[in-house]
Amino acid sequence: MPGNGSTLALLIDGDNASPKIVSGLLAEVAKYGVASVRRIYGDWTKPNLGGWKSCLLEHSIQPIQQFAYTTGKNSTDSALIIDAMDLLWSGNLDAFAIVSSDSDFTRLATRLRESGKTVYGIGRRRTPASLVAAVDRFIYLEVLDDAEAGGGADESPAPSTTAATAPEIADDAEEAAPLPDLRRMLTAAIGSTSHDDGWSMLSLIGSHLGRSDPSFDSRNYGYPKLVDLVRSQDYLDVDQSNGQGVRVRLRSARPAKKASKQAAGKKSAATKGSAKKAAAAADSKG
């Protein structure tokens, strides 16, 4: 995926995002590249977008006016899609970040990826699975809400080993879907990337998780980094020695030390028994 030196277009569906997360949103996008294009789409004659107006100039986000000419038709989506295709053909961008929870952008994301562009999706946990699966990486806005509230790395969250529930968001019209089962995902990732000794490099696990589920993010489960997440799971062994990378394995894959000791004890007893029998046979012959 593109790095910090890449250029990307940040396209925001104003009807599907809250200005409360703008600082966290820009900080998140900065991890993936320079947002040389920053646009937000909506009908600015309506009061529901009033909260955005005060922060657009501060964060250099260009508002794109799109009148709602017909009731029930989302002309904002069409404007964003047209602009995205124009930007695609300009050839000056490496990636696109689409901020919306609307499944109408699924085909746009697919089309951009077909042209070799990296696509990031940013939306609520209620975002339809079709859009989540259509992008290279999907970031839930609830994570950014927590960051804005001062949570995250400074807190000590309780370990999570099963499906978790995201914080309740007052402006969500639909109920958020539960997170995928964490233990199942980690077990599958380790099984697919481990060596014969059962150990797998954490970097490989992270890559596998990202490919299998674009929305996977350790922050969804209350941990700022993947290494913190795996260390909190009681069914995993985590090792980092001699300055090497972090290794992870399923705890059931550890060598059975007790069994080995018992086997060694039985072998020793058998050896002693054989020696006694040999000595008794020699005495009888004598």
N, C-alpha and C positions, 0 to 999 in steps of 0.2 A: 504493500500500500504506500501511497505517497507520504513523504516525510514533511518536516517543518519547512523545507525549502520549496515545497510545491505551492502552486497557486490554485485556489478554488473559488467557486461561486457559492455564496450563502444566500439561499432563496427561502424566504419565510412566508408561509401562508398566515396572514394576519388574523384570519378567523379561527385558526387552530392553534394559536400560541398565545401565551400571556407575557406581558412586558416585565413581569416580576422576575423572570429567569434570564433576562437579557445579558447580564454580566456573566453568569455561569455559562450561558450558551456560547458567548464569544470566547471565553476561556477554554471551553471544550473544543471548539472548532480550531483554535490556535494550535492544538496538539497535532492536527493533521495537515496543517499548511497555512498559508497566508490568504485570508479572505479578501482578495483584491476586488471582488464584486460583492456588495451587500445590498440586497433589495428585499423589501417587504411589500406584500400585495394585499389590497383591500379597498373597500369603498370608504374613503376617509370623510365622506359627508355624514356617515352614521356614527352615533355616539359610542357604539361598542368598541371602537378602536381608539377612543380618546386617551386611554392610558399609554398608548405607544408614542403619542406625539411628543411628549416631554423628553423622551430618551433617544429619539432618532438622530437628532443633531449631535448629541453628546457622543454617540457611538458610530457616527458616520454611516447610518443606514438610510438608503434612499427609498422613500415611499413611492409606490407605483399606484396611481389612482385607477380604479376599475369600477365603473358604475354598475349597479345591479339593475340592468334594464328590464329584466323579466323576473317575476317572483318564482322561486323554486329552481332557478337556474344559477349555478355557481360560476359566474363569469370570472371570478378571481382565479380559480384553478386554470382556466383556459389561458389567461394572461401569463401566469407563471410558466405554464408548459411552453407557450410560444417563445418566451424569453429564454428559457433553458435551451431550446433547440437552436435559437439564434446564437447563443453563447457557445454551444457545441460546435457549430460550423465556423465560428471565429478562430478556433484552433489555439487559443491562448491559455486554456485552462487544463489542469491535470485532474481535477475532481469537482464534484458537486455535493453540497450539503443541503438537503431538502428538509425544512422544518415544518412538519405537518403530521397529523394523525389520520389523514384522509386517504382511503384506499384508491381514490381516483388518480393518485400519482404513481401507482404500481407500474403501469405501462411506460411512463416516462423514465422511471428508474431503470427498468429493463432495457429500454432503448439506449440510454446513456452508457450502460455497461457494455452493450453490444458494440459500441463505438470505442471501447477500450478505456473509458473513463471510470475512475473509482467514485462510487456513490455512497454517501453517508446519509442515513435517515435519522431524524431526531423527532420524537413524538411521545405521546402519552402511552401508558401501558395498555390502554384500550385500543391501540392501533391494530387494525386487522392484520392477520398473519400474512396475507398476500403481499403487503407493502414491506413488512419486516423481512420476508424471504427474498424480496427483489433487490435489496441493497447489499453492499459489501459489509457494512457494519451499521447496526442500529443502536442508538443511545436513547434510553428512556429519560424523559424530562423530569420524572420524579427524582432521579439521582441529582439533577441540577438544583431542584427545589431544596433537597437536603443540604447541598453545599452552600446555597444562598442563606440557609437558616443557621449555618455554622456547624453542621454535623459533619460526619465522615471520619477523616483520619484521626481527629482529636478525641473521638469517643471510643469506648471499648464495647463493641456489640457482642451479643450472645451468639455462640456458634449456631450455624444453620446447616442441617444435614438433609432436609427435605424441602419440598416446595414451600416458598415463603410468600407472604402477602405484602404488597407495596403499601406505602402510606396512603391514606385516603386523601384525595384531591377534590376540593370543594367544587371546582369548576368543571369536573368531568361529568358529562351527561350519561356515560355508560360505565358499567362496572369493569374494573381492570381484571384481565385474565390472570390466573395464578402463574407464578414463575415455574419453569420446568424443574423437575426433581434434580437437585444438585448432586446427590450421591450417584444416581444413575448416569448423569452426564460425565462426572469425574471418573467413574469406574470404566465407562466406555472409552474415554480419551486415553486413560493410562493403558488399558488393554490394547489399544490400537497403536500406541507409540513406544511401548516398553521393549527392553532387550530380553534376552533369555533369562537374565537374573531377576527379572521383575521390575527393575528400576527404569524410570523414564525421566527425561529432562523436562523441567518445568516449562521451558520455552516451547518445546514440541507440544506439550499438553495445551498451552495457551493457543497455539496456532490451530490445533485440531478443534478446540472448542469454538474458535471464531469461525472456522469453515463450516462446522456442523450446525451452528446457531448464530446468525449475525447479531442477535440481540444479547449474547452472553456478555456479562460484565460483572466482575466481582463486587462492584458497588451495589448491584441489585440485591445482593445477599448481606450487605452491611459491612463489607471490607474494602478498603481503598485499593488494595493490590491483591493479585492472584496468590502471591506467596503467603500473605496473611490468611487468605481464605483456606488454602490447603493445610496450613499448620493448625488450623482450628478444628479440623475434621478428625474424629477419634478413630476412624477406620483407615487412616493413611499414615505412612512413615515418611518423614521429610528429612533430607540429609544435605548438608553443604560442608565439605571438608577441603582443606588445602587451597582455599580460594577458588575452587571450581564452581560451576553452575549448580543451581539447586536441583536435587533429584527427588523424585516422588515414587512411591510404590504402595500397592494395597497392603495393608497390615497382614492379611492372610498369606501373602507371598513371602513372608519372612521365613528363614530356615528354622525348623523345629529343633531348637537347642536342647530342650528337655528330652525329646525323643532320641536325639543323637547321644546324649549322656546315658540314657537307659540302654541303648543298643551297645554302647561301648562297655557298660557294666556287664551286660549279658555275655559279650564276647570274652571279657576278662575271666568271668566265672567259668565259661566253657573251657577256656585254655587251662585254667587251674585244675578243673576236673579231669581233663585229658592227661595232665602231668601226673596226677595222683594215681590214675589207672595204670599208666606206664610204669610207675615206680612199684606198684603192687605186683604187677606181672613179673617184673625183674626179680623181686624178692621170692616169689613162688618158684621161679626157675632155679634160683640159687639154693 
